[in-house]
Amino acid sequence: MKLTHLSAFPTATICLVLAASAQSRPFDSIRKAFEALSEQSPLGSSNLFDGIMSPPEDTVSTGVIISDVIGKTQSIGIFSGLTRDIGAVSDRLNDAHQNATVLAPDNSAMKNLDRKPWEDPKDYQTLGATAYEGGEGEDRANRNLRRFVESHIVPESPWEAGKKVNTLAGNEIWYETKGGKTKIQPQGVEVTSIADEVANGQVWILSGSLS
């Protein structure tokens, strides 16, 4: 797999938004942070290694965990910010005794979502344009956001090719490598690289979402 090169992104904005994400926030704050990042230009360059399923030993970060590194990978800044607002996810990524494989859509994928990660077409069909207004609307949006983020977290690492597992959201997925490309099935979303391998798992970068 070729190295990934991405264009410049104002890292100060990421740092401010992700710092605000470190603690549980009201939905309106989450929405504004997401939209602020989504409006920025593409993210800066990041040197990632070839051979995503078998990274060189010297790329493995020992003595640290996923929560220490996920926010440092600029190309997944939008998704990594959302992981901090989901308790079950942030707790797992911060626990050295619980392994995980994070399947993080890159920023382009997050910007090009058909809908916001807290939106569900069924909610609009049932409740109309005000589906996410008021207290009940915020609760509904938070549940949808949690489901979106948890659908990108595999609760094990290492994760073997072809092995079917359930994400934290309960969706069954697996991955296959053919023709030099690794794809998450059954949706066929390509894994472009591994951003980090640490003590409690790995962070994979995806070209699309698993929503």
HELIX and SHEET records of a PDB file:
HELIX    1   1 THR A   11  ALA A   20  1                                  10    
HELIX    2   2 PHE A   27  SER A   38  1                                  12    
HELIX    3   3 GLU A   57  THR A   59  5                                   3    
HELIX    4   4 ILE A   66  VAL A   69  1                                   4    
HELIX    5   5 ILE A   70  LYS A   72  5                                   3    
HELIX    6   6 GLN A   74  ILE A   76  5                                   3    
HELIX    7   7 GLY A   77  THR A   83  1                                   7    
HELIX    8   8 GLY A   87  LEU A   93  1                                   7    
HELIX    9   9 ASN A  107  LYS A  111  1                                   5    
HELIX   10  10 PRO A  121  LEU A  127  1                                   7    
HELIX   11  11 GLY A  128  THR A  130  5                                   3    
HELIX   12  12 GLY A  134  GLU A  150  1                                  17    
SHEET    1   A 5 VAL A  60  SER A  61  0                                        
SHEET    2   A 5 VAL A 189  VAL A 198  1                                        
SHEET    3   A 5 LYS A 181  GLN A 185 -1                                        
SHEET    4   A 5 GLU A 172  LYS A 178 -1                                        
SHEET    5   A 5 VAL A 165  ASN A 166 -1                                        
SHEET    1   B 5 VAL A  60  SER A  61  0                                        
SHEET    2   B 5 VAL A 189  VAL A 198  1                                        
SHEET    3   B 5 GLY A 201  LEU A 206 -1                                        
SHEET    4   B 5 ALA A 100  PRO A 105  1                                        
SHEET    5   B 5 ILE A 153  VAL A 154 -1                                        
END                                                                             
